Amino acid sequence: GPAPQTLRPSPGRWRVGLATVAAVSLALLASLWSHRPAEALPLDVRPVPLNPEDPAQSQVGPLRFRGGLWLRSEDPAFGGLSGLQLSPDGSRLLAVSDCGQVLGATLIYDAKGRLSGLTDATLRTLEGPGGRALERPEVDAEGLASGDDDRVLVAFEGRPPRIWSYEHPLSGEPRPRPGPPFGEDCQGNKGPEAIASGPNGDVVLLCEGGGLRPSSTTVWVGRDGDWVARSYPLATEEPGLHDVYRTTGATFLPGGDLLVLERRFPPLAVRIMRVPAADLAGNGPLVPEELVRLDPPLTLDNFEGIAVRRTGSGATLLYLVSDDNGCSKRAGMVAPRIQRTLLLLFELRD
């Protein structure tokens, strides 16, 4: 038979091929969740117990369980929730995600004040300066805090790490807010994971930190326009495959103490640490105190958002939300959902 032939495309064909690849790449970039307005989000909402192995358990340390929800949606933009805020009366939830999305929803409580449902959920995209769509390196919103003039501060991880201020509830174009001089330990995936604003006007920004088992990370304390770097210890309990507890969220108690949410994986565990107000006002390394630790078999996942509010009767309520790492950063793409979006409510009893 005839000898086999090697087919070589002509230079013209190569140009056509490269042009096609370029066109597809531009189309993918353009298919980011650009300028998605607020749309109704269908959600499957299921109650979860504090302890699946003992549904009657209602207490862990100083936290009394006040209900929990597992949130699921087929919308590929849903998930990845990392920053959390509640309205003063607890009726409205606001959360941001790793994919630059804003979740808004109404919370439902039963006659005993337990979290029993969630409704009126909407999802939309955050805008960039000038009202433009966020570029992919910019979308990773990790923390929420109250700002001046009823605005909301959003801490973004990535390059560059930054703080933007939005009108409440995270609408319109942002105003860049001067942040600290981030070092190499607070760049990219090691960047800002949490932001909190205190009753005295302080703003605290926590970096996740890098390395396999870092012994500490940087906490920036902003006061009167100045930023002071403080060291925050990252604890590990056992060597080997046990990771350190990494900072993922923060919020202030009404009295001025700071609560820091920490997550470890592997194996999965969660701690809530308390930094006294007097410690924050000082200098040198911070000395957090363990408030509570959540271990299996309790209902757990990748908790990254924490918020606190005080009720009219004086009770301190604490909300936790988890990041399922399941949101898609591009339209038309679907990320695997191997984790859960959990919203848990506790009453803090000191």
VEXDREN-2710 file (C-alpha; in Angstrom, 1 decimal):
% VEXDREN-2710
k/r/px/py/pz
1/GLY/0.0/0.0/0.0
2/PRO/1.0/3.7/-0.2
3/ALA/3.5/5.0/2.3
4/PRO/2.0/6.8/5.3
5/GLN/2.0/10.6/5.1
6/THR/2.7/13.2/7.8
7/LEU/0.2/16.0/7.5
8/ARG/1.6/19.4/8.3
9/PRO/-0.8/22.4/8.4
10/SER/0.2/25.4/6.4
11/PRO/1.2/28.6/8.2
12/GLY/-2.1/30.0/7.3
13/ARG/-3.9/27.1/9.0
14/TRP/-1.8/27.7/12.1
15/ARG/-2.9/31.3/12.1
16/VAL/-6.6/30.3/11.8
17/GLY/-6.1/27.8/14.7
18/LEU/-4.5/30.4/17.0
19/ALA/-7.2/32.9/16.1
20/THR/-9.8/30.3/17.1
21/VAL/-8.1/29.5/20.4
22/ALA/-7.8/33.3/21.1
23/ALA/-11.5/33.8/20.4
24/VAL/-12.5/30.9/22.7
25/SER/-10.2/32.3/25.4
26/LEU/-11.8/35.7/25.1
27/ALA/-15.2/34.2/25.2
28/LEU/-14.4/32.3/28.4
29/LEU/-13.1/35.5/30.0
30/ALA/-16.2/37.3/29.0
31/SER/-18.3/34.6/30.5
32/LEU/-17.4/35.5/34.0
33/TRP/-20.5/36.3/36.2
34/SER/-20.4/39.9/34.9
35/HIS/-23.1/42.3/36.0
36/ARG/-25.5/39.6/37.1
37/PRO/-28.4/41.6/38.7
38/ALA/-30.2/40.3/41.8
39/GLU/-32.1/37.3/40.8
40/ALA/-34.3/34.9/42.9
41/LEU/-32.3/31.9/44.0
42/PRO/-34.1/28.6/44.4
43/LEU/-32.8/27.0/47.5
44/ASP/-33.4/23.6/49.1
45/VAL/-33.3/24.3/52.9
46/ARG/-33.0/21.4/55.3
47/PRO/-32.7/21.5/59.1
48/VAL/-29.6/19.9/60.7
49/PRO/-29.0/18.9/64.3
50/LEU/-26.0/20.0/66.4
51/ASN/-25.0/16.3/66.7
52/PRO/-26.3/13.8/64.1
53/GLU/-25.4/10.9/66.4
54/ASP/-27.2/12.5/69.4
55/PRO/-30.0/14.9/68.0
56/ALA/-31.0/15.8/71.6
57/GLN/-27.6/17.5/72.2
58/SER/-28.1/21.3/72.5
59/GLN/-25.0/22.5/74.2
60/VAL/-21.3/22.6/73.4
61/GLY/-19.1/24.6/75.8
62/PRO/-20.7/28.1/76.4
63/LEU/-22.7/27.8/73.1
64/ARG/-26.4/26.7/73.2
65/PHE/-27.6/25.5/69.8
66/ARG/-30.4/27.5/68.4
67/GLY/-30.9/25.7/65.1
68/GLY/-29.1/24.9/61.9
69/LEU/-29.8/24.8/58.1
70/TRP/-28.2/23.0/55.1
71/LEU/-28.5/25.2/52.0
72/ARG/-28.4/23.7/48.5
73/SER/-29.0/25.1/45.1
74/GLU/-28.5/24.0/41.5
75/ASP/-27.3/27.5/40.5
76/PRO/-23.6/27.0/39.7
77/ALA/-22.9/30.5/41.1
78/PHE/-24.1/29.6/44.6
79/GLY/-21.7/28.5/47.3
80/GLY/-18.3/29.5/48.5
81/LEU/-19.7/31.7/51.3
82/SER/-16.9/33.3/53.3
83/GLY/-18.2/36.5/54.8
84/LEU/-21.4/37.0/56.8
85/GLN/-23.5/39.8/58.2
86/LEU/-26.9/39.9/59.9
87/SER/-29.3/42.8/60.3
88/PRO/-29.6/44.1/63.9
89/ASP/-33.0/42.3/64.3
90/GLY/-31.6/39.1/62.7
91/SER/-34.2/39.1/59.9
92/ARG/-31.9/39.6/57.0
93/LEU/-28.7/37.8/56.0
94/LEU/-25.9/39.1/53.8
95/ALA/-23.0/37.0/52.6
96/VAL/-20.2/37.2/50.0
97/SER/-18.5/34.4/48.2
98/ASP/-15.2/33.2/46.7
99/CYS/-16.7/33.9/43.3
100/GLY/-17.7/37.5/43.8
101/GLN/-21.3/36.8/44.5
102/VAL/-23.7/38.4/47.1
103/LEU/-26.3/36.3/48.8
104/GLY/-29.2/38.0/50.4
105/ALA/-32.0/36.2/52.3
106/THR/-34.7/36.4/55.0
107/LEU/-34.3/34.2/58.0
108/ILE/-37.2/32.5/59.7
109/TYR/-37.4/31.7/63.4
110/ASP/-39.9/29.6/65.3
111/ALA/-41.8/30.6/68.4
112/LYS/-38.8/29.8/70.6
113/GLY/-36.4/31.9/68.5
114/ARG/-34.7/28.9/66.9
115/LEU/-33.5/29.2/63.3
116/SER/-36.0/27.2/61.3
117/GLY/-35.9/28.4/57.7
118/LEU/-34.6/30.8/55.0
119/THR/-36.6/32.4/52.2
120/ASP/-36.5/35.3/49.6
121/ALA/-33.0/34.3/48.6
122/THR/-31.3/36.3/45.9
123/LEU/-27.9/36.1/44.2
124/ARG/-26.0/38.8/42.3
125/THR/-22.5/39.9/41.5
126/LEU/-20.3/42.5/43.2
127/GLU/-19.2/45.4/41.0
128/GLY/-15.7/46.7/40.6
129/PRO/-14.5/50.3/40.6
130/GLY/-16.4/52.3/37.9
131/GLY/-19.1/49.8/37.8
132/ARG/-17.1/47.3/35.8
133/ALA/-17.2/43.6/36.1
134/LEU/-14.7/42.0/38.5
135/GLU/-11.8/40.2/36.8
136/ARG/-11.1/36.7/37.8
137/PRO/-8.1/37.5/40.2
138/GLU/-10.4/40.0/41.9
139/VAL/-13.5/38.0/42.8
140/ASP/-12.4/36.2/46.0
141/ALA/-14.4/38.1/48.6
142/GLU/-13.6/36.7/52.1
143/GLY/-14.8/39.0/54.8
144/LEU/-17.5/41.5/55.7
145/ALA/-17.6/44.3/58.3
146/SER/-19.5/47.5/59.0
147/GLY/-17.9/50.6/57.7
148/ASP/-18.6/54.3/58.1
149/ASP/-21.8/56.0/56.9
150/ASP/-23.8/52.8/56.8
151/ARG/-21.3/51.3/54.3
152/VAL/-19.9/47.7/54.2
153/LEU/-16.3/46.8/54.1
154/VAL/-15.3/43.8/52.0
155/ALA/-11.9/42.1/52.3
156/PHE/-10.6/40.4/49.2
157/GLU/-8.0/37.7/49.0
158/GLY/-5.9/37.4/45.9
159/ARG/-3.6/39.7/44.0
160/PRO/-3.8/42.4/45.1
161/PRO/-5.2/41.9/48.6
162/ARG/-7.5/44.8/49.3
163/ILE/-10.4/46.4/51.1
164/TRP/-13.3/47.9/49.2
165/SER/-16.2/49.8/50.7
166/TYR/-19.7/49.4/49.3
167/GLU/-23.1/51.0/50.0
168/HIS/-25.3/48.8/52.1
169/PRO/-26.3/46.1/51.1
170/LEU/-23.2/45.8/48.9
171/SER/-24.7/47.7/46.0
172/GLY/-23.1/49.9/43.3
173/GLU/-19.5/50.5/42.7
174/PRO/-17.0/50.3/45.5
175/ARG/-14.6/52.8/47.0
176/PRO/-11.1/51.5/47.5
177/ARG/-10.2/51.9/51.2
178/PRO/-6.6/52.3/52.2
179/GLY/-5.3/49.0/53.7
180/PRO/-2.2/47.9/55.5
181/PRO/1.2/47.4/53.8
182/PHE/0.6/43.7/53.1
183/GLY/3.7/41.5/53.2
184/GLU/4.5/38.3/51.4
185/ASP/2.7/36.3/54.1
186/CYS/-0.6/38.0/53.1
187/GLN/-0.6/37.6/49.3
188/GLY/-2.6/35.3/47.0
189/ASN/-4.2/32.4/48.8
190/LYS/-2.5/33.5/51.9
191/GLY/-4.2/36.8/51.9
192/PRO/-7.0/38.5/54.0
193/GLU/-9.4/35.9/55.3
194/ALA/-11.4/38.0/57.8
195/ILE/-12.3/41.6/58.6
196/ALA/-14.1/43.0/61.6
197/SER/-15.0/46.5/62.9
198/GLY/-15.2/47.1/66.6
199/PRO/-17.4/49.3/68.7
200/ASN/-14.6/51.8/69.1
201/GLY/-14.0/52.1/65.4
202/ASP/-11.1/49.7/65.2
203/VAL/-10.8/47.6/62.0
204/VAL/-9.1/44.2/62.4
205/LEU/-7.8/42.3/59.3
206/LEU/-6.6/38.8/59.6
207/CYS/-4.4/37.0/57.0
208/GLU/-4.5/33.3/56.5
209/GLY/-0.8/32.9/56.3
210/GLY/1.2/30.4/54.3
211/GLY/3.4/27.4/54.6
212/LEU/2.6/23.9/55.6
213/ARG/2.5/24.5/59.3
214/PRO/3.1/28.2/60.1
215/SER/3.4/29.0/63.7
216/SER/1.7/32.4/63.4
217/THR/0.1/34.8/61.0
218/THR/-0.3/38.6/60.8
219/VAL/-3.3/40.5/62.2
220/TRP/-3.5/44.2/61.2
221/VAL/-5.2/46.5/63.6
222/GLY/-6.4/49.8/62.0
223/ARG/-7.0/52.8/64.2
224/ASP/-7.4/56.4/63.1
225/GLY/-6.0/55.7/59.7
226/ASP/-2.9/53.9/61.0
227/TRP/-2.3/50.1/60.7
228/VAL/-0.3/48.2/63.3
229/ALA/0.9/44.6/62.6
230/ARG/0.3/42.1/65.4
231/SER/1.3/38.4/65.5
232/TYR/-1.5/35.8/65.9
233/PRO/-0.4/32.3/66.9
234/LEU/-1.6/29.3/64.8
235/ALA/-1.9/26.2/67.0
236/THR/-1.5/22.6/66.1
237/GLU/-2.4/19.7/68.4
238/GLU/-0.6/16.8/66.9
239/PRO/2.3/16.4/64.5
240/GLY/2.0/14.4/61.3
241/LEU/-1.1/14.9/59.1
242/HIS/-2.7/17.4/61.5
243/ASP/-2.8/20.9/60.0
244/VAL/-2.7/24.0/62.1
245/TYR/-5.9/25.9/63.0
246/ARG/-6.0/28.7/60.4
247/THR/-8.0/32.0/60.8
248/THR/-11.1/32.1/58.6
249/GLY/-13.4/34.7/60.1
250/ALA/-13.7/37.3/62.8
251/THR/-16.3/39.5/64.6
252/PHE/-16.5/41.7/67.6
253/LEU/-18.6/41.2/70.7
254/PRO/-20.6/44.2/71.9
255/GLY/-18.1/44.7/74.8
256/GLY/-15.1/45.0/72.5
257/ASP/-13.6/41.5/72.7
258/LEU/-12.8/40.0/69.3
259/LEU/-13.9/36.5/68.3
260/VAL/-11.8/34.7/65.8
261/LEU/-13.0/31.7/63.8
262/GLU/-10.4/29.0/63.1
263/ARG/-10.6/25.9/61.0
264/ARG/-8.3/23.0/60.7
265/PHE/-8.1/20.4/57.9
266/PRO/-7.0/17.6/58.0
267/PRO/-8.7/16.4/60.2
268/LEU/-11.7/18.7/60.3
269/ALA/-12.2/20.7/63.4
270/VAL/-13.3/24.3/64.3
271/ARG/-12.3/26.6/67.1
272/ILE/-13.7/30.0/68.2
273/MET/-11.1/32.1/70.0
274/ARG/-11.5/35.2/72.1
275/VAL/-9.1/38.1/72.1
276/PRO/-9.8/40.5/75.0
277/ALA/-10.3/44.1/74.1
278/ALA/-7.4/45.1/76.4
279/ASP/-5.1/42.7/74.4
280/LEU/-6.1/44.4/71.1
281/ALA/-5.3/47.8/72.5
282/GLY/-1.8/46.7/73.5
283/ASN/1.4/45.8/71.6
284/GLY/3.2/42.6/70.7
285/PRO/1.8/39.2/69.9
286/LEU/-1.9/38.6/70.6
287/VAL/-2.8/36.0/73.1
288/PRO/-6.2/34.5/72.1
289/GLU/-8.2/32.3/74.5
290/GLU/-10.1/29.3/73.3
291/LEU/-13.9/29.9/73.8
292/VAL/-15.1/26.6/72.3
293/ARG/-14.0/23.8/70.0
294/LEU/-16.3/21.9/67.6
295/ASP/-15.2/18.4/66.7
296/PRO/-16.8/15.4/65.0
297/PRO/-19.4/14.0/65.4
298/LEU/-20.9/17.5/65.6
299/THR/-22.3/19.0/62.4
300/LEU/-19.2/20.6/60.8
301/ASP/-17.9/21.8/57.5
302/ASN/-15.5/24.5/56.2
303/PHE/-16.7/27.3/58.4
304/GLU/-15.4/30.7/57.2
305/GLY/-18.0/33.2/58.2
306/ILE/-19.0/34.4/61.7
307/ALA/-21.4/37.1/62.9
308/VAL/-22.7/38.2/66.3
309/ARG/-25.8/40.2/67.2
310/ARG/-27.5/41.2/70.5
311/THR/-31.2/40.7/71.0
312/GLY/-33.6/43.1/72.6
313/SER/-33.6/40.8/75.7
314/GLY/-29.8/41.0/76.0
315/ALA/-28.9/37.5/74.5
316/THR/-25.8/37.3/72.4
317/LEU/-26.4/35.2/69.2
318/LEU/-23.6/33.8/67.1
319/TYR/-24.0/32.7/63.5
320/LEU/-21.6/30.5/61.5
321/VAL/-21.6/29.9/57.7
322/SER/-19.5/27.4/55.8
323/ASP/-17.8/27.6/52.4
324/ASP/-18.6/24.5/50.3
325/ASN/-15.9/25.4/47.7
326/GLY/-18.6/24.7/45.2
327/CYS/-19.3/28.0/43.4
328/SER/-18.2/28.5/39.8
329/LYS/-16.1/31.5/38.8
330/ARG/-17.4/31.4/35.3
331/ALA/-20.8/31.2/33.7
332/GLY/-21.5/27.9/32.0
333/MET/-19.2/26.0/34.3
334/VAL/-20.1/23.8/37.3
335/ALA/-17.8/23.1/40.3
336/PRO/-18.1/19.9/42.2
337/ARG/-20.1/20.1/45.5
338/ILE/-18.3/17.8/47.9
339/GLN/-18.9/20.0/50.9
340/ARG/-21.9/21.6/52.4
341/THR/-23.2/25.2/52.9
342/LEU/-24.2/25.2/56.6
343/LEU/-25.8/28.0/58.6
344/LEU/-25.7/27.4/62.3
345/LEU/-27.1/29.6/65.1
346/PHE/-25.9/29.5/68.8
347/GLU/-26.6/31.6/71.9
348/LEU/-23.3/32.5/73.7
349/ARG/-23.7/32.0/77.4
350/ASP/-20.7/33.2/79.3
END
